C-alpha cells in the first residue's frame, strides 16, 4: 500500500484483506500540523477491535490514534492522529 499525502486518496491507499477487511490510510500535511487517518470497513459487520488494533501500529506510527465517532449501525471505523508543531504556527495576537 502506498501512503498518500494531502488527502489525494485513490486505490494505492487502499487494501482489502483475504477475509474482506478494507483498510484505507491518508495523511494530511500543512506547514504546522499533520493528520493521519486510518479507516477500516467491512460489508458484513463492523470491524472488530482486534482487526483494527492489528493494523493501527503499522499505519499510524509515533502518536496515539483516537477513534472518531461513527454512525449507529455503520460498518466503518475511523481512527485519527493529530500532530502539531507549535514552533511553526503563527503567534496568537
C-alpha positions in Angstrom: 0.0 0.0 0.0 1.4 3.4 -0.9 1.0 6.1 1.7 -0.9 9.2 0.5 -0.1 12.8 1.4 -2.6 15.8 1.4 -5.7 13.6 1.1 -5.2 12.6 -2.5 -6.9 9.2 -2.0 -7.1 6.5 -4.6 -6.7 2.8 -4.8 -3.0 3.0 -4.0 -4.0 3.9 -0.4 -6.4 1.0 0.0 -6.1 -2.7 0.5 -8.6 -5.4 1.1 -7.5 -8.4 3.1 -8.3 -12.0 2.2 -11.1 -12.1 4.8 -12.8 -8.9 3.4 -11.5 -6.1 5.6 -11.0 -2.9 3.7 -8.2 -0.7 5.0 -7.7 3.0 3.9 -4.9 5.3 5.0 -4.3 9.0 4.4 -2.1 11.8 5.7 -2.9 15.5 5.6 0.1 17.8 5.9 0.2 21.6 6.5 3.1 23.8 7.5 2.3 23.4 11.2 0.4 20.1 11.5 -0.1 16.6 10.2 -3.2 14.4 10.5 -3.0 10.7 9.9 -6.3 8.8 9.3 -7.0 5.0 9.1 -10.4 3.7 8.0 -11.5 0.1 8.4 -14.6 -1.2 6.7 -16.5 -4.4 6.2 -19.6 -5.2 4.1 -21.0 -7.8 6.6 -20.2 -6.4 10.1 -18.3 -3.7 11.9 -14.5 -4.4 12.1 -13.5 -5.8 15.5 -11.1 -4.2 17.9 -8.7 -7.0 17.2 -8.7 -6.3 13.5 -8.2 -2.5 13.9 -5.5 -2.9 16.6 -3.6 -5.3 14.4 -3.3 -2.6 11.6 -3.1 0.7 13.6 0.5 0.4 14.8 1.6 -0.4 11.2 -0.2 2.7 9.8 -0.1 5.4 12.4 3.4 5.5 13.9 4.7 7.6 16.7 1.4 9.0 18.0 -1.8 7.6 19.6 -4.7 7.2 17.3 -8.2 8.0 18.6 -11.4 6.5 17.2 -13.7 9.1 15.7 -17.4 8.9 16.4 -19.4 6.8 13.9 -23.0 6.5 12.9 -25.1 3.8 14.6 -25.1 0.6 12.5 -22.2 1.7 10.4 -19.8 -0.9 9.1 -16.9 1.5 9.2 -14.5 2.6 11.9 -12.2 5.7 11.6 -9.1 6.5 13.6 -7.2 9.8 13.6 -3.9 11.0 15.0 -3.2 14.8 15.1 0.4 16.0 15.3 1.1 19.7 15.8 4.3 21.7 15.6 3.8 24.9 17.6 7.1 26.3 16.6 5.9 26.8 13.0 2.5 28.2 13.9 1.7 31.9 13.7 1.8 33.6 17.1 -1.6 34.4 18.7 -2.4 38.1 18.8 
